Amino acid sequence: MEVRSILVSVDLDPAKSTSLRYAIDLAHSFDAELIGIAADQPNLALAGMDGGAVAADFYDLERNEIEIQLRRAETAFRELVPGSIKSQWHAYVAEPHQVIVETARLADLIVTGSTATAAFKVSQKVNVGHLVLASGRPVIDVGSSATTAKFDKVLIGWKDTREARRAVVDALPILQRAGEVAAVTVSEGDFAGERRTLSDLVTWLAGHGVTAQSEVISNPEGFVDVLESTALSRQADLVVTGGYGHSRIRERLFGGMTRRLLEATSLNRFFSN
């Protein structure tokens, strides 16, 4: 896969969005088009309030405020994105997660990490688990302190599943640009089998120009944060992993380690399903 277009979920205050800065850097690295998406909607719970006229007025007031913020976000987006990067902008008064899922067909990769900041609402993070399951595209969830899209050290969280295989293929353009690649498996007891699948992964990567080291990590206590702690100790710039679990009905049913990574906002994480 080649990265020719990147969809970025833009905060309603783009100047504060780490995901936008990351996506701009990523688009520059890949000479890719950048597609900015911003969305928010009024609090639909107001429709159930007593006093329909009051609720309708409040809904209209909130919608107007969102539209103002979307126009400001577009202005900031166009100011932040260099003219050397081809870009387009889309804004919607709609539910943010669903908008990104529906527009994912425009891009090869989704970058998120932003929050909705409508004046009358509590900010809420874009639901990355929902995007991973529903968008049909790989998703990079940018860490809270990220400033650039660098790939000096990339960590693959490997498990011999369809989702992990898909993630490695989707991440190949990034892996080919990485300074160091390490593939690690958190052992579930079959050390010989896990070592064998890791060796096969390293061989496959080598065939695509990627030199990778591998390691099976012992985890006798069953800690769900072992992959997160490994990435932090290795100072990984990006963690690549499949978004898998015991059921795909909803993201809340992801396996424990995947759920932990979804919450690990100090890391940049690449998910694919």
C-alpha positions in Angstrom: 0.0 0.0 0.0 1.2 3.5 -0.8 0.1 6.4 1.4 -1.3 9.0 -1.1 -4.0 10.6 1.0 -4.3 11.1 4.7 -7.6 11.9 6.5 -7.1 13.9 9.8 -9.7 14.4 12.4 -9.3 18.1 13.2 -10.1 19.6 16.6 -12.4 22.6 16.5 -9.3 24.5 17.8 -6.7 23.2 15.2 -3.9 25.3 16.7 -4.1 23.0 19.8 -4.4 19.7 17.8 -1.4 17.4 18.1 -3.0 15.2 15.5 -3.1 17.9 12.9 0.6 18.8 13.4 1.4 15.1 13.2 -0.7 14.6 10.0 0.9 17.7 8.3 4.4 16.2 9.0 3.2 12.8 7.8 1.7 14.2 4.6 5.0 16.0 3.9 7.0 12.8 4.4 4.8 10.8 2.0 4.0 13.7 -0.4 0.4 12.9 0.3 -2.8 14.8 0.1 -4.2 16.0 3.5 -7.9 15.8 4.0 -9.1 17.8 7.1 -12.4 16.6 8.7 -14.1 18.5 11.5 -17.5 17.7 12.9 -19.6 18.3 16.0 -23.3 18.2 16.7 -25.7 19.8 19.3 -26.6 17.9 22.3 -29.4 15.7 21.1 -30.5 15.0 24.7 -32.1 18.4 24.6 -34.8 16.9 22.4 -36.1 15.1 25.4 -36.3 18.1 27.7 -39.6 19.5 28.9 -40.5 22.7 27.2 -40.1 22.0 23.5 -39.7 25.6 22.5 -36.9 26.2 25.0 -35.1 23.0 23.9 -35.4 24.0 20.2 -34.0 27.5 20.9 -31.1 26.0 22.8 -30.5 23.5 20.1 -30.4 26.3 17.4 -28.1 28.4 19.6 -25.7 25.5 20.0 -25.8 24.6 16.3 -25.0 28.2 15.4 -22.0 28.2 17.7 -20.7 24.9 16.2 -21.0 26.4 12.7 -19.0 29.4 13.8 -16.3 27.1 15.3 -16.2 25.0 12.1 -15.6 28.1 10.0 -12.8 29.2 12.4 -11.3 25.7 12.3 -11.3 25.8 8.5 -9.4 29.1 8.6 -6.9 27.8 11.0 -6.5 24.6 9.0 -5.7 26.5 5.8 -3.2 28.7 7.7 -1.4 25.8 9.3 -1.2 23.5 6.2 1.7 24.6 4.0 0.9 25.4 0.4 3.3 22.7 -0.7 0.9 20.1 0.6 -2.3 19.4 -1.4 -5.2 19.6 0.9 -9.0 19.7 1.1 -11.4 20.5 3.9 -14.7 19.0 5.0 -16.9 20.3 7.9 -20.1 18.8 9.2 -22.7 19.5 11.8 -23.0 15.8 12.6 -21.7 13.1 14.9 -17.9 13.1 14.6 -17.2 9.4 14.7 -19.8 8.5 12.0 -18.6 11.4 9.8 -15.0 10.0 9.9 -16.2 6.5 9.2 -18.3 7.6 6.2 -15.5 9.8 4.7 -12.8 7.2 5.3 -13.2 6.1 1.7 -11.4 9.3 0.6 -8.1 8.3 2.3 -5.5 5.6 2.7 -4.9 6.4 6.4 -6.7 8.1 9.2 -5.0 10.2 11.8 -6.8 11.2 15.0 -6.3 12.2 18.6 -8.4 15.3 18.6 -11.3 16.3 20.8 -14.5 18.0 20.2 -14.7 21.4 21.9 -18.1 22.8 21.3 -18.9 25.5 23.8 -21.8 23.8 25.5 -20.4 20.3 25.7 -17.8 18.4 27.7 -14.9 17.6 25.3 -14.9 14.0 24.2 -12.1 12.1 22.5 -12.8 10.6 19.1 -13.7 7.0 19.6 -10.6 5.3 18.1 -11.9 1.8 18.8 -15.0 2.5 16.7 -12.9 3.9 13.8 -10.6 0.9 13.8 -13.5 -1.5 13.6 -15.8 0.5 11.2 -13.7 2.6 8.9 -11.9 0.0 6.8 -8.7 2.0 7.1 -5.7 1.9 9.3 -5.8 4.5 12.1 -2.9 6.4 13.8 -4.0 7.7 17.2 -1.5 10.4 18.0 -0.1 10.7 21.5 -0.9 13.7 23.6 2.7 15.1 23.5 3.6 14.3 19.9 4.9 17.2 17.8 6.3 15.4 14.7 5.8 12.2 12.8 9.1 10.6 13.3 9.9 6.9 12.9 13.3 6.5 14.4 12.1 3.5 16.4 8.9 1.6 15.5 7.6 -1.3 17.6 5.4 -4.0 16.2 3.1 -5.7 18.7 2.9 -9.1 17.0 0.4 -11.9 17.5 -0.2 -14.4 14.7 -3.7 -13.3 13.9 -5.4 -11.9 10.8 -5.6 -8.4 12.4 -1.9 -8.3 13.2 -1.0 -9.5 9.7 -3.2 -6.8 8.2 -1.7 -4.1 10.5 1.9 -5.0 9.3 0.9 -4.8 5.7 -0.9 -1.5 6.2 2.1 -0.1 8.1 4.6 -1.2 5.5 5.2 2.3 4.0 6.1 3.5 7.5 8.2 0.5 8.4 10.2 1.0 5.2 11.1 4.5 6.4 11.8 3.5 10.0 15.3 3.7 11.5 14.8 0.7 13.8 12.1 -1.9 13.8 11.5 -4.3 16.6 8.8 -7.0 16.5 7.7 -8.3 19.9 5.3 -11.0 21.0 3.9 -11.1 24.5 4.1 -14.8 25.3 0.9 -16.8 26.0 2.9 -20.0 26.8 3.8 -21.4 23.4 7.3 -20.0 23.3 8.5 -22.2 20.4 5.5 -21.4 18.2 5.6 -17.7 19.0 9.3 -17.6 18.2 8.6 -19.4 14.9 5.9 -16.9 13.8 8.1 -14.0 14.8 10.9 -15.4 12.7 8.5 -15.8 9.7 7.5 -12.1 10.2 11.1 -10.9 10.2 11.8 -12.9 7.0 8.7 -11.4 5.3 9.7 -7.9 6.4 13.2 -8.4 5.0 11.7 -9.3 1.7 10.2 -5.8 1.7 13.3 -4.0 2.6 12.7 -3.8 6.3 15.3 -5.1 8.8 13.7 -6.0 12.1 14.8 -7.4 15.4 12.4 -9.8 17.3 11.7 -10.8 20.9 9.3 -12.9 22.8 8.4 -11.2 26.0 7.6 -13.3 29.0 4.5 -12.2 30.9 3.8 -14.8 33.7 1.6 -12.3 35.7 -0.6 -11.6 32.7 -0.2 -7.8 32.8 -2.3 -6.1 30.1 0.1 -3.1 30.0 3.2 -5.1 29.1 3.2 -4.0 25.5 2.7 -0.4 26.5 5.5 -0.5 29.1 7.8 -2.2 26.5 7.1 0.6 24.0 7.8 3.3 26.6 11.0 1.7 27.8 12.2 1.4 24.2 11.2 5.0 23.5 9.2 3.8 20.5 8.0 6.6 18.2 5.1 4.4 17.0 3.5 1.1 18.0 2.0 -1.0 15.2 -0.7 -3.5 16.3 -3.8 -5.2 15.1 -7.1 -4.2 16.7 -8.3 -7.6 17.7 -10.2 -9.2 20.5 -12.6 -12.0 21.4 -15.5 -10.4 19.4 -15.9 -7.7 16.8 -19.4 -6.7 17.8 -18.3 -3.6 19.6 -14.9 -2.0 20.5 -15.6 -2.6 24.2 -15.0 -6.3 23.5 -11.4 -5.8 22.3 -8.9 -8.0 24.0 -7.4 -6.5 27.2 -4.1 -5.6 25.8 -5.7 -3.8 22.8 -8.0 -1.9 25.1 -5.0 -0.9 27.2 -3.2 0.5 24.1 -6.3 2.4 23.0 -6.0 4.2 26.4 -2.3 4.7 26.2 -2.4 8.4 25.1 1.3 8.9 25.8 2.1 6.7 22.8 1.5 7.1 19.0 -0.3 3.9 18.0 -1.1 2.5 14.6 -4.1 0.2 14.6 -5.6 -1.9 11.8 -8.4 -4.4 11.6 
